[in-house]
């Protein structure tokens, strides 16, 4: 592939915020197909903007049309696996932003990522075997902020987030009692993004 063609490809792939969002959504939900209205609703974006991005990705053959107005990723795309690895890997900047957003929910002592957040690295089993995607321990958690945070996060991830929240007292009690849920969360594949409990 020539340098110019390669640059055109990268410009097309990463030229806009919505395009990256579309790619993340489609890779996280591969091999499912979606209509434009389903995509825009799930990603909380305008249908017109979503359609434009799908058409551009169709031009480079990364997205294919399945039947009547349904779209999915084309696994025959030349750089499919490389792109999947790149798109599914959270950048440090994304994780830092997530940490900031979780801190704003209340007095958060512990936050673990599992399930959907790790499935790109550890395969589908990481999602199926996990009991929650996000586990938060903290006090004075704002329900209103939590609702809007969860809604925005689900739009970014493209899937329903399995969230579990405990206050510090409940967590310490259940941790001390070797509670099954807490044990599975802490012993299974996870990443601690906030840890003020010294675990």
Residue pairs with C-beta under 8 A, 6 or more apart in sequence:
1 9
1 78
9 60
9 79
12 56
12 57
12 59
12 60
13 19
13 23
13 57
13 60
13 62
13 83
14 20
15 56
16 53
18 43
18 45
18 49
18 50
18 53
19 53
19 56
19 57
20 87
21 43
21 45
21 156
22 39
22 43
22 50
22 53
22 54
22 57
23 57
23 83
23 87
24 87
24 88
24 156
24 157
24 158
25 39
25 42
25 43
25 158
26 34
26 63
26 71
26 72
26 73
26 158
27 73
27 83
27 84
27 87
27 88
28 88
28 116
28 120
28 157
28 158
28 159
29 158
29 159
30 72
30 73
30 75
30 84
31 72
31 73
31 75
32 72
33 66
33 67
33 70
33 71
33 72
34 42
34 70
34 71
34 72
35 69
35 70
35 71
36 47
36 50
36 51
36 54
36 69
36 71
37 47
39 45
39 50
39 54
39 71
40 46
40 47
40 49
40 50
42 155
42 158
43 50
43 155
43 158
44 151
44 152
44 155
54 63
54 71
57 63
58 64
58 65
58 71
60 77
61 74
61 76
61 77
62 73
62 74
62 77
62 80
62 83
63 71
63 72
63 73
63 74
64 71
64 72
64 73
64 74
65 71
66 72
73 80
74 80
77 83
84 120
85 120
88 120
88 121
89 120
89 121
90 117
95 193
98 153
98 193
99 111
99 193
99 194
101 149
101 153
102 108
102 111
102 136
102 149
102 193
102 194
103 194
104 145
104 149
105 136
105 138
105 141
105 142
105 145
105 146
105 149
106 138
106 139
106 140
106 141
106 142
106 145
107 138
107 139
107 140
108 136
108 137
108 138
108 141
108 194
108 196
109 137
109 138
109 139
109 168
109 171
109 194
109 196
109 197
110 135
110 136
110 137
110 138
110 171
110 192
110 194
110 195
110 196
110 197
110 199
111 134
111 135
111 136
111 137
111 192
111 193
111 194
111 195
112 134
112 135
112 185
112 186
112 190
112 191
112 192
112 193
113 133
113 134
113 190
113 191
113 193
114 126
114 130
114 131
114 132
114 133
114 134
114 135
114 185
114 188
114 189
114 190
114 191
115 126
115 127
115 130
115 132
115 133
115 134
115 162
116 127
116 133
116 157
116 159
116 161
116 162
117 133
117 134
117 157
117 191
118 126
118 127
118 130
118 189
118 190
118 191
119 126
119 127
122 189
126 189
129 188
129 189
130 162
130 184
130 188
130 189
130 190
131 162
131 164
131 181
131 184
131 185
131 188
132 162
132 163
132 164
132 185
133 161
133 162
133 163
134 153
134 161
134 162
134 163
134 164
135 163
135 164
135 165
135 185
135 190
136 163
136 164
136 165
136 166
137 165
137 166
137 167
137 168
137 171
137 197
138 165
138 167
138 168
139 167
139 168
141 165
141 167
146 165
150 161
150 163
153 161
154 160
154 161
164 181
164 185
166 174
168 197
171 182
171 197
174 181
174 182
175 182
186 199
192 199
